[in-house]
Amino acid sequence: MGAGEGWDLPPGAEPWSDFHWFRCSPRKSLVLVILSETPMWYTGHYVDGRMWPCCGDECQLCKEGVAAQVRYVLAAAETSTKRVGIIEVGRGIGLQVKDWSMRNGGLKGMHLEFMKHSHSKQSRTEVNYIDEALAPWWRMCPVPDIRKALILTWRKANMPLPESMKE
């Protein structure tokens, strides 16, 4: 490894701390403003408490009969802390958000509340649309690179990358 000056990372180094993943906590609201213009989606398998990306025709999890599901990934900012991050939701919530965004005139700037009602793994996440104007602070937030966040997250967890995500 070489040496250098300044605050920049060495060439090829990935700044892992750039990506915060929002998680819903039981009985605690997570209130977000959406920063994405459109969602990113991928097909994945839920195994051992986390989503694994589906690798298509050669996917071992598909061969083992593990059901696949579509996941939608959005960039957002928490309204109370103004922290920027990423949230992943399933198809049901994705369709709700899509419906609201069509009535709202777009996804970006939507004000949403996410909540789980219990600690149970089977507890569903609920989402509510908040029809309340926000101060424009969120327009100045940097929008995280969702594709890069997924790739780095999967690499960190030693998960295979889907063909569509390979560089």
C-alpha positions, 0 to 999 in steps of 0.5 A: 500500500502506498502513502499519500497526503490529505484526507482523500482515501487511497485509490481503490479504497471504498468509503464504507461509512458513506452508506447508512441503512435505515431499519424499522425498530418495533414501536418506534416511528421512522419518519423519512423524506424520500430523496430518490427520483425512482426506486432501484429494485432487485430480486432476493431470497430471505435466508438466515434473517437477511436478504441475499441477492438472486443470481439468476440462472445459476442461483444456488438458492433458487436451485434449493427452492428458496422463494424469491421476492422483489425488493425496492431500495430508496434513498431517504433522509430522516426528518428528525436528524436529517441523516441521509441513508437508504431504506429497503422495502418489499413489494407490498410497501413498494406498491403503496408508495408507488400509488402515493407517488402517482397521486403526489406527482412523484416519489422525490420529496414524499414524507413517509412514516415506517413502523413495526409493531413488535419484536417478532420476525413476522411483524410486518412493517407498515408505512403511512403517507404524511400529508404535511409540507416539509421545510426545503432542507431535504433538497440540499441533501446528497443522494446516496448511490444505491447501486454502489451501496448494494454492491458494497453491502453484498461484498462485505457480507461475502454474498454473490453479486447478480450479473446485472451488478457486476462491473 
